[in-house]
Amino acid sequence: MSAALYVGDNVEVMRRVIPDASIQLTVTSPPYDNLREYNGFSWDFESVARELYRVTKPGGVVVWVVADATVNRSETGTSFRQALYFKECGFNLHDTMIWNKGKFSAVGALRTRYAPVFEYMFVFVKGVLGRFNPIKDRPNKTAGAVVSGRIRQVDGTFKDKSTIGKATADFGQRFNIWEMCPQQGNNAHPAPFPESLARDHILSWSNPGDLVLDPFVGSGTTGKMAVLHGRDFIGIDISSQYVDLAKGRIPGAEVRTCENVIS
C-alpha cells in the first residue's frame, strides 16, 4: 500500500495532484469554529468542499466530522451550513451520524447548559452509494430467539418480517451513533482522532485497494488506519510539523512535493 503526504494548502494540492473522480473515501475533521489552535491555520471551506466533490469517485463517500462553538450565548450552526453547502455542490447527505465521546472534552462554561459530548459525522455520497460493509458488533438482546412478528409499511399495512422463523443472531448491525472515547491529545497535536473512529469508517465505506484521502491530515490517524487495512492514502496539511508527525505514524509514508504548493 502507498501513502503520500503533502505539505501545502489543501485546495491547491488537490487541484495539482489529485485527478477527477479518483478518491473512494475521505475521512477528515477540519478545524472548526476556532475551538482548537492549529498553528495559526486558516482555510476556505467552500473551496475545499468543491474540490472534494471533484476528486470523489461516483459512489464515493466523504465523512466530515465537525461540531459547533457557542458564541454570544448561541451555537454557531456552522456544521449545518456546511452540510447544506455539500448538498449544493452535488453530494447527497447519506447519513447524519453521531460520535458520542462518552465524556466532556470540549471548551466552554457549563453553568447554563448540559455538557456537549458529541460531534456530527456527516456522511456524504456522490451519486449512488458504491460501498457499504456494515459493522455488526451490536449485541442482540434477543440473541437465539426465533424471529416473529410483522412490520408496518408506508401505507400503514403490515407484512411479515423477512427473517421470520429464523434464530436471532448474536450480533446485529451497528446503529449510527458510535460511542468512542476521544484520543488523548498531546503537545504535538491538539485534537487527534480516535483510531477506532477512522478505522470503522474506512472499513464501512471502502474496500482494500481503494484510495483514501484526508485533506486535514493532522496527526495522521486516517492514514495509519487506511494503510493498516489495505488502502492507499493521500494526506495533506498546511503544517510541516503535522506532516512530519503523520509520517512517523503511517507505515511507509512518503512526503512528496508539488510545484508552487509547498509552504
N, C-alpha and C positions, 0 to 999 in steps of 0.2 A: 504494500500500500504506500502511496505517496502523500506527503504533507508539505505544502508550500506556504510560507509565511511572508507577508509583505508589510513593510513599514511605509505609511503614507496615508493620505486622505482616501477613505474607502470608496467614495464615489469615483474619484479619478482612477484608482487602481482597478475597480470593477470595469470601468469603461475601456481601459487599456489592455487588461489581462484576460477577462472572462468573456467567452463568446456568448452570443444569444442562446437561450434555451439549453444551457449545459449543466445547470445545478439541479439536482433532485431535491435537496433539503437544505434549508437554512435554519439553524438553531442559534438564537442570539438574544442577548439582553442589552439594549443600548443604554447609555447614560440618560436618565430621565429626571426632569424637574429638579435638577441640582441637588438631589438627595445624597450624593456622594461626590467627592472630589476625584477627578481622573486626570491628573497632571495638566489642569487648565484646558481640557479638551472642549471644543465646541463643534457642532455638526449641523447639517441641513437635512432634517427629517424627510421632507418631500422628495429631495433628490435621491436619497437612499432608497425610499420606497419604490420610486420609478425604476431605479437600477435593479432592484431585487425582482421586480416583475419581468424586466427584460431578460435577466440571466436565468430565471427559473424555467425548468422544462414544463411542457404541458403535463398536467397531472402532478407536478411537484408541489412542495409544501414549504411555507415559511412559518416557523414557530417564533413568535415575538413576545418576549417576557418583560412585562412592564407593570408599574404601579403609579400612583399619583401622590404628589406632595399636597400638604394643606397650607394654603397661603391666604392670609387675611380671613381666617376662620372658614374657608371653603376649600374642598378638594378641587384640584385644577381641572380634572376631567381630560387631561392630556391623553390618557390611554384610549378613551372612547373616540376622541377626534382622530387619533392615529388609525384606529381600526376602520373608521369610516373612510379615511383617505386611501387606505389599502384597497378598499372596495372600489373607490373612484378610479384607481389605477388599473382595475380589471380583475383583481383577486376575488374569490368567494371567501366569505367568513365561514369556514367549515365548522369551527367549534370554539366556544369561549370556555377554556379550561381554567382551573384554579390551582395554583400552587399554595397549599396550606403549609406554612412553615412550622406550625405547632407551637411557636413561641414568639414573643415580641422581639423583633430585631431592627425595627425601624427607628427613625429620628422624629422627635416631637413630643409635646406635652400630652399627658393623658388625663388632665383634670376635667375635660369637657367631652370626652368620647371614649369608646371602648378601644382597646389596643388593636391596631391593624396587624394581622398576622398572615396576610396572603398577598399574592401578586397574580395578575392575569397572565395566562398563557394563550394568546390568540393564535389559532391555527388557521392560516390562510392557504387556499389551494388555487392554483392556476388551472382553471377549467375543471375537468372531472378528475377526482382523486385517483392517482395511479398506484399507490402503495398503501396498504394498511395491514400491519401484522399485530393484531391486538394482544396485549399482555393479559394473561389470565392467571392472576395471583390473588384474587379476592376470595377468601374462604366463604363457601356457601353455608348458610345456617341450616339448610335442609339437605345437606350432602347425604346421598344414598337413598333418599326418599323417592318414590315413584311420582313422576310429574303428572298432575291432573289439573283440570280447570280450563277456563276459557279466557280469552282476552277481547276487550271491546274494540270495535272497528271505528273508523272515522264517522260512519253514518249512524253509529250508536248500536249496531247489531254486534253479536258475539260470534266467535269461532273458536274451535279447539286449538290449544297451543300446538305448535309444530312438534314439540318434544313429548307430547302426551304419551304416557306409558313407559317412558324411559327413566332410568335412575338419574337423579340429580348428581352432577359431577362434584368432586371435592372443591374445585375452584371455578369461579366464574370470571367473566371479562371485567377488567378494572373499570371503575367509573371515571368521570372526567374531573374529579377533584383528587389531586395527588398530595398526600401528606409526606413531606420530606424535610428533615431538619436542614437549616442553612449551613453551607460550608463556612467554617470559621475563617474570618479574614486574617490577613497578616500585613506586615509593613509593605510587602511587595505589591499587593492589590487590595483595594478596599471592599470588594464585593464579589468574591469568586462564586461561580455556580456550584451547586451540589453535583458531584459526578453522576449520581443516580438519576438526576433530572435530565441531564444531557443524554446519558445512555439510553434512557427509556424512550425519549422522543426519537433518537436515532434508530432504535430497534423498531419503533412503531411505524415510521413514515419513510423508511428507506430499506434497501436490500444490500447485501455485500456487493462491493464493486461500484456502488453509486458514489457520486461526488457530493460532499457536504461542505457548506460554507458557513463561516462566522465572520461577518464584516466588522465586528467589535470584539476581536479575539481575546482581549484581556489576558487572563492567566492561562488560557489555552485548554480549558476543560472540555469544550465541544470537540476540539481537535484530538485530544487524547482519547476520548471515548469513541470517536469516529474511527481512528486508526486501529485501536484495540479490537474493534468489532468489524474489521474488514472493509472499511470505506476509505476512499480517497478524500483529501481535505485541503481546503484553501482558507487561510485566516489572514485578516487584515487588521492593523491597528496604527493609529497615528503616533503612538508612543513606542519608541525603540526599546524602552525599558520593559514594556509589557511583552513585546515580541520576543525579546531575549528570555523573559520568564516562560512564555509559552513554548519556546524552542526546547527548553530544558525539561518540559513535561510531556511533549508529544514525541513518541518514538519515531526516529528517522526524519524529523522535520528539518527542512532546509529554508534558510532565509534568502529570498530572491529579491531582485530589483527590477524596476521597470522605469524607463527613461522619463525624467522630469516629474517623477512622483515621489521619490524618496525625500523625506524631510531632513 
